[in-house]
Amino acid sequence: MMKEKDRNKWLELSLSESLIQSDLTALYRYKSDPFELMTLDKEELANIIGKKAFSLGRAVFDYGKELKAIEKGATRLVFLEDEEYPALLKEINDPPLFLRVMGEIPRPSERMIAVVGTRRASAYGKRVCEYFSAAFCEMGFAVVSGLARGIDTKAHETAIKSGGKTVAVIGAGPDVIYPPENERLARDIAEHGAVVSEYPMGTPPAKMNFPWRNRIISGMSCAVFVAEAPQRSGTLITASYAAEQGRDVWAAPGCIFENNYKGCHALIKDGAKLVECKEDIAGELSFEGFEQTEKTSQVRVPEKPFSDEEEKIYAVIGWHPVSLDTIKREAALDISKIFRVLTNLQINGFIDNSAGGKFVRKK
Protein backbone atom coordinates (compact mmCIF):
# COMPACT_ATOMS: atom_id res chain seq x y z
CA MET A 1 0.00 0.00 0.00
CA MET A 2 1.39 3.40 -1.00
CA LYS A 3 2.31 5.63 1.92
CA GLU A 4 0.30 8.80 2.39
CA LYS A 5 3.37 11.01 1.92
CA ASP A 6 4.11 9.26 -1.40
CA ARG A 7 0.53 9.74 -2.61
CA ASN A 8 0.71 13.42 -1.75
CA LYS A 9 4.05 13.78 -3.54
CA TRP A 10 2.66 12.16 -6.70
CA LEU A 11 -0.28 14.51 -6.49
CA GLU A 12 2.10 17.44 -6.21
CA LEU A 13 4.11 16.23 -9.21
CA SER A 14 0.93 15.87 -11.26
CA LEU A 15 0.39 19.63 -11.01
CA SER A 16 3.57 20.39 -12.97
CA GLU A 17 3.05 22.04 -16.34
CA SER A 18 5.45 19.60 -18.02
CA LEU A 19 3.81 16.33 -16.92
CA ILE A 20 0.64 14.55 -17.95
CA GLN A 21 -0.84 11.59 -16.12
CA SER A 22 0.59 8.97 -18.48
CA ASP A 23 4.07 10.45 -17.86
CA LEU A 24 3.51 9.99 -14.14
CA THR A 25 2.58 6.36 -14.70
CA ALA A 26 5.80 5.73 -16.64
CA LEU A 27 7.82 7.37 -13.87
CA TYR A 28 5.94 5.40 -11.19
CA ARG A 29 6.55 2.09 -12.93
CA TYR A 30 10.25 2.90 -13.14
CA LYS A 31 10.54 3.95 -9.51
CA SER A 32 7.51 3.91 -7.23
CA ASP A 33 9.15 6.11 -4.60
CA PRO A 34 8.64 9.70 -5.83
CA PHE A 35 11.33 11.05 -3.50
CA GLU A 36 13.94 8.70 -4.95
CA LEU A 37 12.75 9.67 -8.39
CA MET A 38 13.57 13.29 -7.66
CA THR A 39 17.25 12.37 -7.25
CA LEU A 40 17.54 11.33 -10.92
CA ASP A 41 18.96 13.77 -13.45
CA LYS A 42 16.88 15.38 -16.18
CA GLU A 43 18.28 13.19 -18.96
CA GLU A 44 17.35 9.97 -17.20
CA LEU A 45 13.87 11.27 -16.42
CA ALA A 46 13.44 12.31 -20.06
CA ASN A 47 14.39 8.82 -21.25
CA ILE A 48 11.87 7.20 -18.92
CA ILE A 49 8.94 9.14 -20.33
CA GLY A 50 10.25 9.22 -23.90
CA LYS A 51 10.81 12.94 -24.21
CA LYS A 52 13.84 14.70 -25.61
CA ALA A 53 13.90 17.28 -22.85
CA PHE A 54 12.41 17.24 -19.42
CA SER A 55 12.02 19.55 -16.46
CA LEU A 56 9.48 19.42 -13.68
CA GLY A 57 9.02 23.16 -14.11
CA ARG A 58 6.48 25.18 -12.19
CA ALA A 59 3.15 23.91 -10.96
CA VAL A 60 0.14 25.04 -12.98
CA PHE A 61 -2.15 24.47 -9.98
CA ASP A 62 -1.51 25.37 -6.36
CA TYR A 63 -0.88 22.21 -4.31
CA GLY A 64 -2.50 23.56 -1.14
CA LYS A 65 -5.61 24.69 -3.01
CA GLU A 66 -5.77 21.32 -4.74
CA LEU A 67 -5.82 19.47 -1.42
CA LYS A 68 -8.56 21.74 -0.05
CA ALA A 69 -10.62 21.45 -3.23
CA ILE A 70 -10.37 17.65 -3.16
CA GLU A 71 -11.60 17.57 0.43
CA LYS A 72 -14.36 20.11 -0.20
CA GLY A 73 -15.53 18.33 -3.35
CA ALA A 74 -15.90 14.94 -1.64
CA THR A 75 -13.28 13.64 -4.07
CA ARG A 76 -10.87 10.75 -3.54
CA LEU A 77 -7.64 9.82 -5.29
CA VAL A 78 -7.67 6.26 -6.60
CA PHE A 79 -4.15 5.15 -7.53
CA LEU A 80 -3.01 2.51 -10.01
CA GLU A 81 -2.18 0.10 -7.20
CA ASP A 82 -5.50 0.54 -5.38
CA GLU A 83 -8.08 -2.23 -5.53
CA GLU A 84 -10.76 0.18 -6.75
CA TYR A 85 -8.70 1.21 -9.80
CA PRO A 86 -10.39 -0.36 -12.87
CA ALA A 87 -8.53 -3.55 -13.74
CA LEU A 88 -8.92 -3.17 -17.51
CA LEU A 89 -7.69 0.42 -17.42
CA LYS A 90 -4.37 -0.78 -15.99
CA GLU A 91 -3.77 -2.76 -19.18
CA ILE A 92 -3.75 0.13 -21.67
CA ASN A 93 -0.51 1.75 -22.85
CA ASP A 94 -1.06 5.11 -21.14
CA PRO A 95 -3.25 4.77 -18.04
CA PRO A 96 -3.42 7.68 -15.61
CA LEU A 97 -1.43 7.12 -12.42
CA PHE A 98 -4.46 8.09 -10.40
CA LEU A 99 -8.06 9.13 -10.87
CA ARG A 100 -9.98 11.81 -9.03
CA VAL A 101 -13.23 10.11 -8.11
CA MET A 102 -16.57 11.27 -6.75
CA GLY A 103 -18.64 8.25 -5.78
CA GLU A 104 -17.65 4.60 -6.10
CA ILE A 105 -16.16 2.92 -9.17
CA PRO A 106 -17.89 -0.44 -9.81
CA ARG A 107 -16.00 -3.48 -8.53
CA PRO A 108 -13.94 -5.55 -11.01
CA SER A 109 -16.67 -8.23 -11.05
CA GLU A 110 -19.10 -5.57 -12.27
CA ARG A 111 -17.71 -5.22 -15.76
CA MET A 112 -18.29 -1.99 -17.65
CA ILE A 113 -19.44 -1.23 -21.20
CA ALA A 114 -19.03 2.18 -22.81
CA VAL A 115 -22.10 3.67 -24.50
CA VAL A 116 -21.18 6.68 -26.61
CA GLY A 117 -22.48 8.77 -29.47
CA THR A 118 -23.21 12.16 -30.94
CA ARG A 119 -24.15 15.21 -28.90
CA ARG A 120 -26.83 15.99 -31.50
CA ALA A 121 -28.78 12.81 -30.99
CA SER A 122 -31.95 12.09 -32.93
CA ALA A 123 -35.05 10.50 -31.40
CA TYR A 124 -34.00 7.22 -33.01
CA GLY A 125 -30.46 7.46 -31.60
CA LYS A 126 -31.80 8.16 -28.11
CA ARG A 127 -34.15 5.19 -28.35
CA VAL A 128 -31.32 2.89 -29.43
CA CYS A 129 -29.16 4.23 -26.59
CA GLU A 130 -31.96 3.74 -24.08
CA TYR A 131 -32.64 0.19 -25.20
CA PHE A 132 -29.03 -0.98 -25.09
CA SER A 133 -28.09 0.91 -21.92
CA ALA A 134 -31.01 -0.72 -20.10
CA ALA A 135 -30.08 -4.10 -21.56
CA PHE A 136 -26.47 -3.80 -20.41
CA CYS A 137 -27.61 -2.93 -16.89
CA GLU A 138 -30.02 -5.86 -16.95
CA MET A 139 -27.09 -8.14 -17.84
CA GLY A 140 -25.05 -6.84 -14.91
CA PHE A 141 -22.79 -4.33 -16.62
CA ALA A 142 -22.15 -0.76 -15.53
CA VAL A 143 -22.54 1.87 -18.26
CA VAL A 144 -19.60 4.19 -18.94
CA SER A 145 -19.95 7.43 -20.89
CA GLY A 146 -18.70 11.01 -21.00
CA LEU A 147 -21.54 13.15 -19.54
CA ALA A 148 -21.83 15.09 -22.81
CA ARG A 149 -25.14 16.20 -24.28
CA GLY A 150 -27.11 13.78 -26.41
CA ILE A 151 -26.25 10.08 -26.31
CA ASP A 152 -23.96 10.31 -23.26
CA THR A 153 -26.64 11.99 -21.17
CA LYS A 154 -29.26 9.45 -22.25
CA ALA A 155 -26.90 6.55 -21.42
CA HIS A 156 -26.31 7.80 -17.86
CA GLU A 157 -29.98 8.62 -17.27
CA THR A 158 -31.10 5.21 -18.52
CA ALA A 159 -28.59 3.34 -16.35
CA ILE A 160 -29.82 5.16 -13.25
CA LYS A 161 -33.47 4.68 -14.20
CA SER A 162 -32.80 0.96 -14.77
CA GLY A 163 -31.32 0.57 -11.30
CA GLY A 164 -27.85 -0.04 -12.71
CA LYS A 165 -24.50 1.63 -12.15
CA THR A 166 -22.88 4.24 -14.35
CA VAL A 167 -19.54 6.04 -14.61
CA ALA A 168 -18.97 9.45 -16.17
CA VAL A 169 -15.44 10.19 -17.37
CA ILE A 170 -15.17 13.94 -17.83
CA GLY A 171 -12.74 16.23 -19.63
CA ALA A 172 -12.47 18.78 -16.81
CA GLY A 173 -11.81 18.81 -13.10
CA PRO A 174 -14.32 16.64 -11.21
CA ASP A 175 -15.75 19.79 -9.64
CA VAL A 176 -16.32 21.46 -13.03
CA ILE A 177 -19.36 19.84 -14.62
CA TYR A 178 -19.81 20.36 -18.35
CA PRO A 179 -22.28 20.92 -19.81
CA PRO A 180 -23.58 22.91 -16.82
CA GLU A 181 -27.14 21.64 -17.24
CA ASN A 182 -25.86 18.16 -16.29
CA GLU A 183 -24.80 19.22 -12.80
CA ARG A 184 -27.81 17.51 -11.21
CA LEU A 185 -27.18 14.41 -13.33
CA ALA A 186 -23.54 14.34 -12.19
CA ARG A 187 -24.67 14.26 -8.56
CA ASP A 188 -27.03 11.39 -9.35
CA ILE A 189 -24.23 9.52 -11.14
CA ALA A 190 -21.98 9.86 -8.07
CA GLU A 191 -24.75 8.20 -6.04
CA HIS A 192 -25.14 5.34 -8.55
CA GLY A 193 -21.52 4.94 -9.58
CA ALA A 194 -18.81 7.54 -10.06
CA VAL A 195 -17.73 10.75 -11.74
CA VAL A 196 -14.10 10.29 -12.77
CA SER A 197 -11.39 12.65 -14.01
CA GLU A 198 -7.64 12.66 -14.39
CA TYR A 199 -7.55 16.47 -14.36
CA PRO A 200 -6.85 18.70 -11.34
CA MET A 201 -9.70 20.32 -9.47
CA GLY A 202 -10.89 23.48 -11.16
CA THR A 203 -9.62 22.47 -14.63
CA PRO A 204 -11.94 24.07 -17.23
CA PRO A 205 -13.44 21.92 -20.02
CA ALA A 206 -10.80 22.70 -22.66
CA LYS A 207 -11.49 21.25 -26.11
CA MET A 208 -8.21 19.32 -26.18
CA ASN A 209 -9.09 17.45 -22.98
CA PHE A 210 -12.01 15.50 -24.39
CA PRO A 211 -10.29 13.37 -27.06
CA TRP A 212 -7.60 12.39 -24.53
CA ARG A 213 -10.12 11.41 -21.84
CA ASN A 214 -11.76 9.06 -24.38
CA ARG A 215 -8.93 6.55 -23.88
CA ILE A 216 -10.16 6.18 -20.29
CA ILE A 217 -13.77 5.62 -21.36
CA SER A 218 -12.74 2.76 -23.63
CA GLY A 219 -9.87 1.65 -21.38
CA MET A 220 -12.02 0.85 -18.36
CA SER A 221 -14.66 -0.88 -20.51
CA CYS A 222 -14.67 -4.39 -21.93
CA ALA A 223 -16.45 -3.11 -25.05
CA VAL A 224 -17.64 0.11 -26.69
CA PHE A 225 -21.11 0.50 -28.14
CA VAL A 226 -21.71 3.41 -30.54
CA ALA A 227 -25.41 4.30 -30.57
CA GLU A 228 -25.30 7.07 -33.18
CA ALA A 229 -22.45 8.99 -34.76
CA PRO A 230 -21.88 11.14 -37.86
CA GLN A 231 -18.76 10.70 -39.95
CA ARG A 232 -16.84 13.43 -38.13
CA SER A 233 -17.47 12.75 -34.48
CA GLY A 234 -15.39 12.59 -31.32
CA THR A 235 -17.17 9.31 -30.72
CA LEU A 236 -15.02 7.73 -33.41
CA ILE A 237 -11.93 8.66 -31.37
CA THR A 238 -13.27 6.52 -28.54
CA ALA A 239 -13.87 3.67 -30.99
CA SER A 240 -10.33 4.07 -32.33
CA TYR A 241 -8.88 3.86 -28.81
CA ALA A 242 -11.02 0.79 -28.17
CA ALA A 243 -9.62 -0.97 -31.24
CA GLU A 244 -6.06 -0.14 -30.19
CA GLN A 245 -6.76 -1.45 -26.69
CA GLY A 246 -8.20 -4.71 -27.96
CA ARG A 247 -11.77 -3.95 -26.95
CA ASP A 248 -14.84 -5.04 -28.90
CA VAL A 249 -16.53 -2.26 -30.86
CA TRP A 250 -20.23 -2.47 -31.64
CA ALA A 251 -22.34 -0.05 -33.65
CA ALA A 252 -26.05 0.36 -34.32
CA PRO A 253 -27.12 0.81 -37.95
CA GLY A 254 -29.27 3.72 -39.08
CA CYS A 255 -30.76 5.32 -42.16
CA ILE A 256 -28.32 5.40 -45.09
CA PHE A 257 -29.56 8.87 -46.08
CA GLU A 258 -28.91 10.45 -42.67
CA ASN A 259 -25.48 11.89 -41.83
CA ASN A 260 -25.97 11.05 -38.15
CA TYR A 261 -25.35 7.35 -38.84
CA LYS A 262 -22.48 7.56 -41.34
CA GLY A 263 -19.95 7.23 -38.52
CA CYS A 264 -21.63 4.02 -37.34
CA HIS A 265 -21.70 2.65 -40.87
CA ALA A 266 -18.01 3.50 -41.34
CA LEU A 267 -17.17 1.60 -38.14
CA ILE A 268 -19.16 -1.41 -39.35
CA LYS A 269 -17.31 -1.35 -42.67
CA ASP A 270 -14.04 -1.28 -40.74
CA GLY A 271 -14.93 -4.35 -38.69
CA ALA A 272 -17.16 -3.18 -35.86
CA LYS A 273 -20.01 -5.58 -35.18
CA LEU A 274 -23.46 -4.47 -36.30
CA VAL A 275 -25.87 -4.98 -33.40
CA GLU A 276 -29.67 -4.82 -33.47
CA CYS A 277 -30.59 -6.49 -30.17
CA LYS A 278 -28.90 -7.56 -26.96
CA GLU A 279 -28.68 -11.16 -28.14
CA ASP A 280 -26.23 -9.94 -30.80
CA ILE A 281 -23.67 -9.23 -28.08
CA ALA A 282 -24.69 -11.36 -25.08
CA GLY A 283 -23.06 -14.50 -26.45
CA GLU A 284 -19.71 -12.71 -26.82
CA LEU A 285 -19.46 -11.63 -23.18
CA SER A 286 -18.96 -13.73 -20.10
CA PHE A 287 -17.59 -13.17 -16.64
CA GLU A 288 -18.27 -14.38 -13.12
CA GLY A 289 -21.83 -13.60 -12.15
CA PHE A 290 -22.98 -12.93 -15.72
CA GLU A 291 -25.97 -14.91 -16.96
CA GLN A 292 -27.23 -14.64 -20.50
CA THR A 293 -30.99 -14.16 -20.62
CA GLU A 294 -33.02 -16.47 -22.85
CA LYS A 295 -35.74 -13.97 -23.63
CA THR A 296 -35.40 -12.44 -27.08
CA SER A 297 -35.90 -8.69 -27.26
CA GLN A 298 -35.77 -6.39 -30.25
CA VAL A 299 -35.62 -2.61 -30.50
CA ARG A 300 -39.32 -2.03 -30.98
CA VAL A 301 -42.28 -0.21 -29.50
CA PRO A 302 -44.38 -2.43 -27.21
CA GLU A 303 -48.01 -3.05 -28.03
CA LYS A 304 -50.20 -0.11 -27.00
CA PRO A 305 -53.98 0.33 -26.76
CA PHE A 306 -54.24 2.61 -29.81
CA SER A 307 -57.42 3.25 -31.69
CA ASP A 308 -57.40 2.35 -35.39
CA GLU A 309 -56.85 6.03 -36.31
CA GLU A 310 -54.05 6.42 -33.76
CA GLU A 311 -52.42 3.22 -34.98
CA LYS A 312 -52.54 4.40 -38.59
CA ILE A 313 -50.98 7.79 -37.86
CA TYR A 314 -48.43 6.38 -35.39
CA ALA A 315 -47.30 3.94 -38.08
CA VAL A 316 -46.57 6.86 -40.42
CA ILE A 317 -44.54 8.73 -37.80
CA GLY A 318 -41.13 7.07 -37.43
CA TRP A 319 -37.90 7.83 -35.65
CA HIS A 320 -37.13 10.39 -38.33
CA PRO A 321 -39.24 13.59 -38.38
CA VAL A 322 -42.14 13.58 -40.88
CA SER A 323 -44.19 16.53 -42.05
CA LEU A 324 -47.93 17.04 -41.66
CA ASP A 325 -48.29 16.74 -45.44
CA THR A 326 -46.70 13.28 -45.31
CA ILE A 327 -49.03 12.23 -42.51
CA LYS A 328 -52.07 13.47 -44.46
CA ARG A 329 -50.96 11.64 -47.59
CA GLU A 330 -50.02 8.34 -45.92
CA ALA A 331 -52.81 8.13 -43.33
CA ALA A 332 -55.55 9.27 -45.72
CA LEU A 333 -57.65 10.72 -42.91
CA ASP A 334 -59.62 13.92 -42.47
CA ILE A 335 -57.38 16.76 -41.28
CA SER A 336 -59.52 17.39 -38.18
CA LYS A 337 -59.08 13.74 -37.13
CA ILE A 338 -55.35 13.97 -37.77
CA PHE A 339 -55.00 17.01 -35.53
CA ARG A 340 -57.01 15.31 -32.77
CA VAL A 341 -54.94 12.15 -32.95
CA LEU A 342 -51.64 14.06 -33.03
CA THR A 343 -52.70 15.99 -29.94
CA ASN A 344 -53.57 12.77 -28.08
CA LEU A 345 -50.31 11.10 -29.06
CA GLN A 346 -48.33 14.13 -27.87
CA ILE A 347 -50.21 14.38 -24.57
CA ASN A 348 -49.57 10.68 -23.89
CA GLY A 349 -45.87 11.05 -24.69
CA PHE A 350 -45.72 8.85 -27.79
CA ILE A 351 -44.63 11.56 -30.26
CA ASP A 352 -43.03 14.98 -30.22
CA ASN A 353 -43.28 18.06 -32.40
CA SER A 354 -39.77 18.71 -33.70
CA ALA A 355 -38.26 21.76 -35.34
CA GLY A 356 -39.94 22.80 -38.57
CA GLY A 357 -43.37 21.56 -37.50
CA LYS A 358 -42.51 17.91 -38.09
CA PHE A 359 -43.44 14.97 -35.89
CA VAL A 360 -41.23 12.20 -34.52
CA ARG A 361 -41.64 9.23 -32.20
CA LYS A 362 -40.56 9.47 -28.54
CA LYS A 363 -41.15 5.81 -27.68
C-alpha positions in Angstrom: 0.0 0.0 0.0 1.4 3.4 -1.0 2.3 5.6 1.9 0.3 8.8 2.4 3.4 11.0 1.9 4.1 9.3 -1.4 0.5 9.7 -2.6 0.7 13.4 -1.7 4.0 13.8 -3.5 2.7 12.2 -6.7 -0.3 14.5 -6.5 2.1 17.4 -6.2 4.1 16.2 -9.2 0.9 15.9 -11.3 0.4 19.6 -11.0 3.6 20.4 -13.0 3.1 22.0 -16.3 5.5 19.6 -18.0 3.8 16.3 -16.9 0.6 14.5 -18.0 -0.8 11.6 -16.1 0.6 9.0 -18.5 4.1 10.5 -17.9 3.5 10.0 -14.1 2.6 6.4 -14.7 5.8 5.7 -16.6 7.8 7.4 -13.9 5.9 5.4 -11.2 6.5 2.1 -12.9 10.2 2.9 -13.1 10.5 4.0 -9.5 7.5 3.9 -7.2 9.2 6.1 -4.6 8.6 9.7 -5.8 11.3 11.1 -3.5 13.9 8.7 -5.0 12.7 9.7 -8.4 13.6 13.3 -7.7 17.3 12.4 -7.2 17.5 11.3 -10.9 19.0 13.8 -13.4 16.9 15.4 -16.2 18.3 13.2 -19.0 17.4 10.0 -17.2 13.9 11.3 -16.4 13.4 12.3 -20.1 14.4 8.8 -21.2 11.9 7.2 -18.9 8.9 9.1 -20.3 10.2 9.2 -23.9 10.8 12.9 -24.2 13.8 14.7 -25.6 13.9 17.3 -22.9 12.4 17.2 -19.4 12.0 19.5 -16.5 9.5 19.4 -13.7 9.0 23.2 -14.1 6.5 25.2 -12.2 3.1 23.9 -11.0 0.1 25.0 -13.0 -2.1 24.5 -10.0 -1.5 25.4 -6.4 -0.9 22.2 -4.3 -2.5 23.6 -1.1 -5.6 24.7 -3.0 -5.8 21.3 -4.7 -5.8 19.5 -1.4 -8.6 21.7 0.0 -10.6 21.5 -3.2 -10.4 17.7 -3.2 -11.6 17.6 0.4 -14.4 20.1 -0.2 -15.5 18.3 -3.4 -15.9 14.9 -1.6 -13.3 13.6 -4.1 -10.9 10.7 -3.5 -7.6 9.8 -5.3 -7.7 6.3 -6.6 -4.1 5.1 -7.5 -3.0 2.5 -10.0 -2.2 0.1 -7.2 -5.5 0.5 -5.4 -8.1 -2.2 -5.5 -10.8 0.2 -6.7 -8.7 1.2 -9.8 -10.4 -0.4 -12.9 -8.5 -3.5 -13.7 -8.9 -3.2 -17.5 -7.7 0.4 -17.4 -4.4 -0.8 -16.0 -3.8 -2.8 -19.2 -3.8 0.1 -21.7 -0.5 1.8 -22.8 -1.1 5.1 -21.1 -3.3 4.8 -18.0 -3.4 7.7 -15.6 -1.4 7.1 -12.4 -4.5 8.1 -10.4 -8.1 9.1 -10.9 -10.0 11.8 -9.0 -13.2 10.1 -8.1 -16.6 11.3 -6.8 -18.6 8.3 -5.8 -17.6 4.6 -6.1 -16.2 2.9 -9.2 -17.9 -0.4 -9.8 -16.0 -3.5 -8.5 -13.9 -5.6 -11.0 -16.7 -8.2 -11.0 -19.1 -5.6 -12.3 -17.7 -5.2 -15.8 -18.3 -2.0 -17.6 -19.4 -1.2 -21.2 -19.0 2.2 -22.8 -22.1 3.7 -24.5 -21.2 6.7 -26.6 -22.5 8.8 -29.5 -23.2 12.2 -30.9 -24.1 15.2 -28.9 -26.8 16.0 -31.5 -28.8 12.8 -31.0 -31.9 12.1 -32.9 -35.0 10.5 -31.4 -34.0 7.2 -33.0 -30.5 7.5 -31.6 -31.8 8.2 -28.1 -34.2 5.2 -28.4 -31.3 2.9 -29.4 -29.2 4.2 -26.6 -32.0 3.7 -24.1 -32.6 0.2 -25.2 -29.0 -1.0 -25.1 -28.1 0.9 -21.9 -31.0 -0.7 -20.1 -30.1 -4.1 -21.6 -26.5 -3.8 -20.4 -27.6 -2.9 -16.9 -30.0 -5.9 -16.9 -27.1 -8.1 -17.8 -25.1 -6.8 -14.9 -22.8 -4.3 -16.6 -22.2 -0.8 -15.5 -22.5 1.9 -18.3 -19.6 4.2 -18.9 -19.9 7.4 -20.9 -18.7 11.0 -21.0 -21.5 13.1 -19.5 -21.8 15.1 -22.8 -25.1 16.2 -24.3 -27.1 13.8 -26.4 -26.2 10.1 -26.3 -24.0 10.3 -23.3 -26.6 12.0 -21.2 -29.3 9.5 -22.2 -26.9 6.6 -21.4 -26.3 7.8 -17.9 -30.0 8.6 -17.3 -31.1 5.2 -18.5 -28.6 3.3 -16.3 -29.8 5.2 -13.2 -33.5 4.7 -14.2 -32.8 1.0 -14.8 -31.3 0.6 -11.3 -27.8 0.0 -12.7 -24.5 1.6 -12.1 -22.9 4.2 -14.4 -19.5 6.0 -14.6 -19.0 9.5 -16.2 -15.4 10.2 -17.4 -15.2 13.9 -17.8 -12.7 16.2 -19.6 -12.5 18.8 -16.8 -11.8 18.8 -13.1 -14.3 16.6 -11.2 -15.7 19.8 -9.6 -16.3 21.5 -13.0 -19.4 19.8 -14.6 -19.8 20.4 -18.4 -22.3 20.9 -19.8 -23.6 22.9 -16.8 -27.1 21.6 -17.2 -25.9 18.2 -16.3 -24.8 19.2 -12.8 -27.8 17.5 -11.2 -27.2 14.4 -13.3 -23.5 14.3 -12.2 -24.7 14.3 -8.6 -27.0 11.4 -9.4 -24.2 9.5 -11.1 -22.0 9.9 -8.1 -24.8 8.2 -6.0 -25.1 5.3 -8.5 -21.5 4.9 -9.6 -18.8 7.5 -10.1 -17.7 10.7 -11.7 -14.1 10.3 -12.8 -11.4 12.7 -14.0 -7.6 12.7 -14.4 -7.5 16.5 -14.4 -6.9 18.7 -11.3 -9.7 20.3 -9.5 -10.9 23.5 -11.2 -9.6 22.5 -14.6 -11.9 24.1 -17.2 -13.4 21.9 -20.0 -10.8 22.7 -22.7 -11.5 21.3 -26.1 -8.2 19.3 -26.2 -9.1 17.5 -23.0 -12.0 15.5 -24.4 -10.3 13.4 -27.1 -7.6 12.4 -24.5 -10.1 11.4 -21.8 -11.8 9.1 -24.4 -8.9 6.6 -23.9 -10.2 6.2 -20.3 -13.8 5.6 -21.4 -12.7 2.8 -23.6 -9.9 1.7 -21.4 -12.0 0.9 -18.4 -14.7 -0.9 -20.5 -14.7 -4.4 -21.9 -16.5 -3.1 -25.1 -17.6 0.1 -26.7 -21.1 0.5 -28.1 -21.7 3.4 -30.5 -25.4 4.3 -30.6 -25.3 7.1 -33.2 -22.4 9.0 -34.8 -21.9 11.1 -37.9 -18.8 10.7 -40.0 -16.8 13.4 -38.1 -17.5 12.8 -34.5 -15.4 12.6 -31.3 -17.2 9.3 -30.7 -15.0 7.7 -33.4 -11.9 8.7 -31.4 -13.3 6.5 -28.5 -13.9 3.7 -31.0 -10.3 4.1 -32.3 -8.9 3.9 -28.8 -11.0 0.8 -28.2 -9.6 -1.0 -31.2 -6.1 -0.1 -30.2 -6.8 -1.4 -26.7 -8.2 -4.7 -28.0 -11.8 -3.9 -27.0 -14.8 -5.0 -28.9 -16.5 -2.3 -30.9 -20.2 -2.5 -31.6 -22.3 0.0 -33.7 -26.0 0.4 -34.3 -27.1 0.8 -38.0 -29.3 3.7 -39.1 -30.8 5.3 -42.2 -28.3 5.4 -45.1 -29.6 8.9 -46.1 -28.9 10.4 -42.7 -25.5 11.9 -41.8 -26.0 11.1 -38.1 -25.4 7.4 -38.8 -22.5 7.6 -41.3 -20.0 7.2 -38.5 -21.6 4.0 -37.3 -21.7 2.6 -40.9 -18.0 3.5 -41.3 -17.2 1.6 -38.1 -19.2 -1.4 -39.3 -17.3 -1.3 -42.7 -14.0 -1.3 -40.7 -14.9 -4.4 -38.7 -17.2 -3.2 -35.9 -20.0 -5.6 -35.2 -23.5 -4.5 -36.3 -25.9 -5.0 -33.4 -29.7 -4.8 -33.5 -30.6 -6.5 -30.2 -28.9 -7.6 -27.0 -28.7 -11.2 -28.1 -26.2 -9.9 -30.8 -23.7 -9.2 -28.1 -24.7 -11.4 -25.1 -23.1 -14.5 -26.5 -19.7 -12.7 -26.8 -19.5 -11.6 -23.2 -19.0 -13.7 -20.1 -17.6 -13.2 -16.6 -18.3 -14.4 -13.1 -21.8 -13.6 -12.1 -23.0 -12.9 -15.7 -26.0 -14.9 -17.0 -27.2 -14.6 -20.5 -31.0 -14.2 -20.6 -33.0 -16.5 -22.9 -35.7 -14.0 -23.6 -35.4 -12.4 -27.1 -35.9 -8.7 -27.3 -35.8 -6.4 -30.3 -35.6 -2.6 -30.5 -39.3 -2.0 -31.0 -42.3 -0.2 -29.5 -44.4 -2.4 -27.2 -48.0 -3.0 -28.0 -50.2 -0.1 -27.0 -54.0 0.3 -26.8 -54.2 2.6 -29.8 -57.4 3.2 -31.7 -57.4 2.4 -35.4 -56.8 6.0 -36.3 -54.0 6.4 -33.8 -52.4 3.2 -35.0 -52.5 4.4 -38.6 -51.0 7.8 -37.9 -48.4 6.4 -35.4 -47.3 3.9 -38.1 -46.6 6.9 -40.4 -44.5 8.7 -37.8 -41.1 7.1 -37.4 -37.9 7.8 -35.6 -37.1 10.4 -38.3 -39.2 13.6 -38.4 -42.1 13.6 -40.9 -44.2 16.5 -42.0 -47.9 17.0 -41.7 -48.3 16.7 -45.4 -46.7 13.3 -45.3 -49.0 12.2 -42.5 -52.1 13.5 -44.5 -51.0 11.6 -47.6 -50.0 8.3 -45.9 -52.8 8.1 -43.3 -55.6 9.3 -45.7 -57.7 10.7 -42.9 -59.6 13.9 -42.5 -57.4 16.8 -41.3 -59.5 17.4 -38.2 -59.1 13.7 -37.1 -55.3 14.0 -37.8 -55.0 17.0 -35.5 -57.0 15.3 -32.8 -54.9 12.1 -32.9 -51.6 14.1 -33.0 -52.7 16.0 -29.9 -53.6 12.8 -28.1 -50.3 11.1 -29.1 -48.3 14.1 -27.9 -50.2 14.4 -24.6 -49.6 10.7 -23.9 -45.9 11.0 -24.7 -45.7 8.9 -27.8 -44.6 11.6 -30.3 -43.0 15.0 -30.2 -43.3 18.1 -32.4 -39.8 18.7 -33.7 -38.3 21.8 -35.3 -39.9 22.8 -38.6 -43.4 21.6 -37.5 -42.5 17.9 -38.1 -43.4 15.0 -35.9 -41.2 12.2 -34.5 -41.6 9.2 -32.2 -40.6 9.5 -28.5 -41.2 5.8 -27.7 
